[in-house]
Structures are given as structure tokens and as C-alpha cells.
Amino acid sequence: MVMDDIKQILRQEAEAVINIPVTEDYEKAVELIVEYVHKRAGKLITSGMGKAGQIAMNVATTFSSTGTPAFFLHPSEAQHGDLGIVRENDVMLLISNSGRTRELLELVELIPGLAPEMKFIVITGNPDSDLAKKATVCLLTGAPREVCTLGLTPTTSTTVMTVIGDILVVNTMRRIQFSSKDYARRHHGGYLGSKSREQSEKD
């Protein structure tokens, strides 16, 4: 019984990933990141609350390690001074499954005070939400059903959010032609550092 349950969870999560809506908005999102971060010398700022915030933090660190300067901004801390990280030519990536996260909506209202032309990339499961309506580009998760037995705990939704973040990272790497030598310059220690240096010497 336990093995059957595990296989069912794996199937459900895999199906959710396969069913992520693939649209031209992915290309638009990468275009925004390349334009503002790599051509206008801005940075990518990610944000989210709770589990979505943890995904946003992971996306930021992955972007930074692959050549795209990125920072995580906690939406609540933003109201207590951290908003000062925002500058013109930055671009924001906001993650909210419901698209109704109060702290993110408040953040969107505060941003124009520092960067009136800010562009927002939004990852959400709700295309009709207030956050989706404020997006420059909206990437939909497909609103998969959570594998949690209560149907409440962010499980499948966070898996899908992570995959969408990976799609953005990998396609941005391709656009900026990020090489193993570039990777090695950002990874001086550990296994990945040594592996990237070995790879760069072969290239």
C-alpha cells in the first residue's frame, strides 16, 4: 500500500509538471530579464511569501550562480526599509500560487515610488487574480491539485513553481551564452567548482 501511494504521488507530480502551460510568455519573460539585467545593468529581484518565498529565494540564488545578478526581497521586510534595494532598470519576479498574497500586492503598490517603470514577471496558478492583472508577463502553473492529503499544503504547486524557475534560468543562460568558464569564475569551492574548472579547460 505504501509503495502504491508513493507511485501515485510521483505520477501526480510528474503530470503536473508535464501539464504546465507553455506559452510565448516564457520568451517574453526571458527577454525582459536579458534586456534589463544584461543590457541595462539592472538586477532581477524575486519575491514571495511562505513556501512560494522559499522558491523565489532559490530561483534568485540559481540565477546569480549562472550569470544573472539576482536578489530575494522579502515582501514584509520591504515595508521596513529593504525596499531600498530597488532601482530603475531592475525587473521583478513575483511568485504566488493564489495570486492574492496581500504582502505581494502591497509590494507592487510600493514599487512605483522608487521605480515607476518596473516590469513584473508573475508566476501564479490564478490567471484572474489581482497579481496576475498587474503582471507585465504572467506564467501560469496550471493550478495543479496538491498531493497533500488535505489538498492544502503547498506540494505539487511548489514543484511546478520550481520547474518554471528552472525554465527561466536555463533559457536565460542560453541567451547570454553562459559558459563553463563563466560558471567556474562564480564557483571557487566544492565539487561544482572543481568540475566547472575541469570543463572550462576542455572547452
C-alpha positions as CSV (number, residue, x, y, z in Angstrom):
1,M,0.0,0.0,0.0
2,V,2.8,2.4,0.9
3,M,4.6,1.7,-2.4
4,D,1.4,2.3,-4.3
5,D,0.8,5.6,-2.5
6,I,4.4,6.7,-3.4
7,K,4.0,5.8,-7.0
8,Q,0.7,7.8,-7.2
9,I,2.3,10.9,-5.7
10,L,5.1,10.6,-8.2
11,R,2.6,10.3,-11.1
12,Q,0.6,13.2,-9.9
13,E,3.6,15.5,-9.5
14,A,5.0,14.4,-12.9
15,E,1.7,15.0,-14.6
16,A,1.6,18.5,-13.1
17,V,5.0,19.3,-14.5
18,I,4.1,17.9,-17.9
19,N,0.9,20.0,-17.9
20,I,2.5,23.4,-17.2
21,P,1.0,25.7,-19.8
22,V,3.7,26.5,-22.4
23,T,3.2,29.9,-24.0
24,E,5.1,32.7,-25.7
25,D,5.2,34.4,-22.3
26,Y,8.3,32.4,-21.4
27,E,10.2,34.0,-24.2
28,K,8.8,37.4,-23.2
29,A,10.0,36.8,-19.6
30,V,13.5,35.9,-20.7
31,E,13.6,38.9,-23.0
32,L,12.8,41.2,-20.0
33,I,15.5,39.6,-17.9
34,V,18.1,39.9,-20.6
35,E,17.1,43.4,-21.5
36,Y,17.0,44.9,-18.0
37,V,19.7,42.9,-16.3
38,H,22.2,42.2,-19.1
39,K,21.7,45.2,-21.3
40,R,20.7,47.9,-18.9
41,A,22.8,46.7,-15.9
42,G,19.9,46.2,-13.6
43,K,19.2,43.2,-11.5
44,L,16.5,40.6,-11.0
45,I,14.6,40.9,-7.8
46,T,12.4,37.9,-6.7
47,S,9.8,37.8,-4.1
48,G,7.1,35.6,-2.5
49,M,5.7,34.7,0.9
50,G,5.8,31.4,2.8
51,K,6.7,28.4,0.6
52,A,6.5,30.5,-2.5
53,G,9.0,32.8,-0.9
54,Q,11.4,29.9,-0.4
55,I,11.1,29.0,-4.1
56,A,11.7,32.7,-5.0
57,M,14.8,32.7,-2.9
58,N,16.1,29.5,-4.6
59,V,15.4,31.0,-8.0
60,A,17.4,34.1,-7.1
61,T,20.4,32.2,-6.0
62,T,20.3,29.9,-9.1
63,F,20.1,32.9,-11.4
64,S,23.1,34.6,-9.6
65,S,25.2,31.5,-9.8
66,T,24.6,31.3,-13.6
67,G,25.5,34.9,-14.6
68,T,22.3,36.9,-13.9
69,P,22.6,39.1,-10.7
70,A,19.5,38.4,-8.6
71,F,18.3,39.1,-5.1
72,F,15.4,37.9,-3.0
73,L,13.3,40.6,-1.4
74,H,11.0,39.6,1.4
75,P,7.7,41.4,0.8
76,S,7.1,42.1,4.5
77,E,10.7,43.3,5.2
78,A,10.4,45.6,2.1
79,Q,8.0,47.7,4.1
80,H,10.6,48.2,6.8
81,G,13.4,49.5,4.7
82,D,14.5,46.6,2.4
83,L,12.6,48.3,-0.4
84,G,15.8,50.4,-0.8
85,I,17.3,47.6,-2.9
86,V,15.0,48.6,-5.8
87,R,16.4,50.7,-8.6
88,E,15.5,51.8,-12.1
89,N,16.3,49.1,-14.7
90,D,15.6,46.3,-12.3
91,V,13.0,43.7,-13.1
92,M,10.9,41.7,-10.6
93,L,9.8,38.1,-10.5
94,L,6.8,37.5,-8.1
95,I,5.6,34.1,-7.1
96,S,2.2,33.4,-5.6
97,N,0.0,30.3,-6.2
98,S,-3.2,32.2,-5.4
99,G,-2.2,35.5,-6.9
100,R,-3.9,37.1,-3.9
101,T,-1.0,37.3,-1.4
102,R,-1.5,40.5,0.4
103,E,2.1,41.3,1.0
104,L,3.0,40.9,-2.7
105,L,0.1,43.1,-3.7
106,E,1.2,45.8,-1.3
107,L,4.8,45.4,-2.6
108,V,3.6,46.0,-6.2
109,E,1.8,49.2,-4.9
110,L,5.0,50.5,-3.2
111,I,7.5,49.8,-6.1
112,P,6.5,52.8,-8.3
113,G,7.7,55.2,-5.6
114,L,11.2,54.1,-6.5
115,A,10.9,52.6,-9.9
116,P,7.9,53.9,-11.8
117,E,8.6,51.8,-14.9
118,M,9.2,48.5,-13.1
119,K,8.3,45.3,-15.1
120,F,6.7,42.4,-13.2
121,I,7.0,38.7,-14.2
122,V,4.4,36.8,-12.2
123,I,4.2,33.0,-11.6
124,T,0.8,32.1,-10.4
125,G,-1.9,29.4,-10.6
126,N,-4.7,32.0,-10.8
127,P,-4.9,34.0,-14.1
128,D,-7.8,36.1,-12.9
129,S,-6.1,37.2,-9.7
130,D,-5.2,40.8,-8.9
131,L,-1.5,39.9,-9.0
132,A,-1.8,38.4,-12.5
133,K,-3.6,41.5,-13.7
134,K,-0.7,43.7,-12.6
135,A,1.9,41.5,-14.4
136,T,3.8,42.6,-17.4
137,V,4.3,38.9,-18.2
138,C,2.3,36.1,-16.4
139,L,3.5,32.5,-16.3
140,L,0.7,30.1,-15.2
141,T,1.3,26.9,-13.2
142,G,-1.8,25.2,-14.5
143,A,-3.2,25.2,-10.9
144,P,-2.4,21.6,-10.2
145,R,-4.1,19.8,-7.3
146,E,-1.9,19.5,-4.2
147,V,-0.7,15.9,-3.4
148,C,-1.2,16.8,0.3
149,T,-3.9,14.6,1.8
150,L,-5.8,17.7,2.9
151,G,-5.3,19.4,-0.5
152,L,-4.0,22.4,1.3
153,T,-0.2,22.2,1.9
154,P,1.9,23.6,-0.9
155,T,3.4,20.5,-2.5
156,T,2.6,20.0,-6.2
157,S,2.3,23.7,-6.7
158,T,5.8,24.4,-5.3
159,T,7.2,21.6,-7.5
160,V,5.7,23.3,-10.6
161,M,6.9,26.8,-9.5
162,T,10.4,25.4,-9.1
163,V,10.3,23.9,-12.6
164,I,9.1,27.2,-14.1
165,G,12.0,29.0,-12.3
166,D,14.4,26.4,-13.8
167,I,13.0,27.0,-17.3
168,L,13.7,30.8,-16.9
169,V,17.2,30.2,-15.6
170,V,18.2,27.7,-18.3
171,N,16.8,29.8,-21.2
172,T,18.5,32.9,-19.9
173,M,21.8,31.0,-19.7
174,R,21.3,30.1,-23.4
175,R,20.5,33.7,-24.4
176,I,23.6,35.1,-22.6
177,Q,25.8,32.2,-23.8
178,F,26.8,31.4,-20.2
179,S,29.9,29.1,-20.4
180,S,31.7,26.7,-18.1
181,K,34.4,29.3,-17.8
182,D,31.8,31.8,-16.6
183,Y,30.5,29.2,-14.2
184,A,34.0,28.5,-12.8
185,R,34.5,32.2,-12.0
186,R,31.5,32.1,-9.7
187,H,32.2,28.7,-8.1
188,H,35.6,28.7,-6.4
189,G,35.0,25.9,-3.9
190,G,33.4,22.5,-3.7
191,Y,32.6,19.8,-6.2
192,L,30.8,22.0,-8.7
193,G,33.8,24.5,-8.6
194,S,36.3,21.8,-9.5
195,K,34.1,20.2,-12.1
196,S,33.4,23.5,-13.8
197,R,37.1,24.3,-13.9
198,E,37.9,20.9,-15.4
199,Q,35.1,21.5,-18.0
200,S,36.4,25.0,-18.9
201,E,39.9,23.7,-19.5
202,K,38.4,21.3,-22.1
203,D,36.3,23.9,-23.9
